[in-house]
Amino acid sequence: MRALPSSLVALAVLLEILFLSLYDLKPLERRVPETIILYLILSLVHLVAAWVVLRLPHKASVFSRLPVLIWVAAVLFRLTVWPLAPVLSDDVYRYRWEGKLQARGGNPYQARPNDPEWASLRDETFPSVGSKDSKAGYGPLVEILQFGMYRATSALTKDPFLQAFWFKAPYALFDLGVIAVLWALLRRRGLPPEHVLIYAWSPLPVMEFWATGHNDSAAVLFVLLALLAASKERWTWSFAALSLAAAAKFWPLVLFPAFIGWKGWRPRRWQQWLVLLPIAALLAWPYRSDVTENIRFMSGFLGGWRNNDSLHGLLLWMTGDVYRAKYLAFGVVAAAAIAVSLLKWPLEKASLAVIAIMLIVSSNVHPWYLTWLLPMLAFYPVPALLLWTALVPLAYHVLIRWLELGEWQGSTPLRWWIYGPVYAMLLLGWLARRQRMMKLWSRVSEI
């Protein structure tokens, strides 16, 4: 057996030093520019590590201790940032408020933090609760988790800030589950499981799940469980896992056409997907109510408020109307989901394509949304998309003005420092593939 690649060992040490450097910037909310720069450096070092692991021999298991290095480093990075307060986002305070609301008998799909009838819920954390004039926009699975977490944390401590801090815990654990399932799925697909490094060492899940506590790791884990079950032809279990993913965050619904598949022009698994209905009904039943307003609010993800968007601006220019741009974005995503299912691509490739297109046309792309496609890059490491995951921390520039002046300006020309290089690399990749195809065609013609 060969020794560990010295370059990966050095990169792991460098990443850990950089994560530790976050403590030199505390409090992070007063050092946002420096935090963004450090986040970017971490991301660029991760790109180098991904490049190294992708260049290893296909049978990378010859490096007997490589799995240990990847896992130990991944866990160490996460434990390093765990004590940090969630300052890059206020989501955990909203999670706690919704859990507290449910403990007092309220329905998060019908109550807003600013509602006078729920003024009794306000405490020292209330200024940090986001979207005070909006009802809940998460799936019922997340709402159930938030209720359980409030019950647990309020029994352990009366400090509301400490309670909110511990709302990071379930999503940190889900993130570890993502690494484990991704490792297993890579093995099932006959790929080097060491490619899990693309996800495990990325600063995105480390910072967004362990430092900030975003709940997206729940949906990502269940999507991967659905892919793992599909790889074993256990389709009912696959659709059950995909249904749970959609019950956490609604976006995995766009993956259903690819999982259903087609036989000619007929859907192949038109019965198994129906498991979605009882699962959705069971989880949603405690919250049954009119959710028309919630749906309108959640549709703002694809069209409405603009934050770090790219091609959505083009859709808005083409239509000249916010609502028409939203409907066009929904149409593009629906068409992509159906087209990809007709192409009969491997599910990981299909999922990557649909998620990437959905984010490209969306009017709102927070940095943690990129964790949705990051596991799929372990199967199909598209350079431009990997670069996107590395540059997306620049989107946090909106916090500088927000924390200083209370003004949110999410769609500024600065976002093209993210998307310019990404789209340039996509174009260059397309031109390179086109040139290779033309050369191949000319050789065939000569024969």
Steps between C-alpha positions, in 0.01 A plus 500: 500500500622848416544776753248780517533763226709767672317774309166401653648487848644849452170631363309351794736675743466826308120479503498440876731799559266715292191381688677578828576847363129579518546542875744785434214688330250477786251651522441403138208739457747789544755351260279397209741598215786310666270201562396493134864512387592214733196302381617550140854388580361188668292431189794540264715266711213251485503521119866403503424205731216390270736522199758285682252229600351488149847438355573204727505153340150361444572234761582758761454235768870428454535791740377295795481791744341749261142434622617561857661829399187617317265412785721625784567829323133545409387449859783718635404789271142476621583481868731799457222733383223352718549742793462804273180699542276492186572858390496460120127428513216544748314184396548310828314776683207456263517122554481551876212747470298253294578220747397721792183600318402135459573431867247772582238347272556715189516399136818631328321495165245750632698721740756774440757617754357853481143388570375681814329185633840331526683792660545287813757290311736794461820491703862614468542305174202660328705770317692216334189315379479536122204563268281631782210579267499158331347165590705178499661396172660172604357152452307320776792267577714800594214644706472175696877507561479859620224415743702209639815708523325775693362246745846351548699824525252676728523205738881525504548877529298817548748713304320583172826563311640165613175333399530653152863390479403136558254512213811443286536146642255295287624654175862441599414133557314480169816634335703210642234270361548659158870410504428140605228444239702671228794271579274193470339626179834564332599142575169374361560692178852359462669835558786566742331571835784743571318744270282567804772756582333733249213533747667410830781758478300776338465807724136535390347221715752569777406867525133481403400199710744497792573869548169648384251215544300505176241225466581407137709201609174317581378519140846418360528189718161363395574567132818294533310225683256500210790461256650220708169310509459555125845353439369181666175508299299556818273756343231526764766576761663738256181699450434492874841661564443752220160582652666568836750726323211697350332508841809678633560744213262504205758521221562118478155472338670595171700175514192275488478482117858370475436238769172391336676447168349414166447191287451649159235762570357327803612559860683195637446536874163671503379298800797513738512880508150508650658429838548879503128549571467317834836633621404857412155460654638352823760772550278788391192395698597675827537826304191471278383849408483743210856535369427715194701790641788267590516365147513851356781587741699184423462554125719806551794260498464462122354840434435795726765652722840504332809389685823382336313403183658454160287410197179594678587858407492391134154345549383822662635703209333269247159512665506850646294385796588341836216247487557402140868447579398277791268290281769474234752383762253234618449398138875467438545283810200281413623458141850412624361241744297332224774523236760348730267212585448430128877493442524202738815632664632342821305644790800679647567675168132582454476640853810714450363642174154583637633655822759706310240631251259578784765708679610669178151637424403565862463856624644406839823300546635504854847344547358198686281414199816381327517212750209349305718421199832448680455122566419441132832656405671200662356296208529764228763758602408770249780760538271802454257378767785424740622855441149627578510330840836667565398853399152509654625630841529836321120515522540580869610852403136600558560457874739796510229753417232303683682494832615861474193674351221241508479507117488176299626539142527144378518558125801721431764490223738341751322167447663478156830438674333167580313430177739651245775239556242219534324574170833563326619156609170341389540663158862390467404147598225494239736633230763239592245217478371635169852513359567141610176386337590677176843335493342162567245556223771600252692179577187290452430680170850424375439130558 
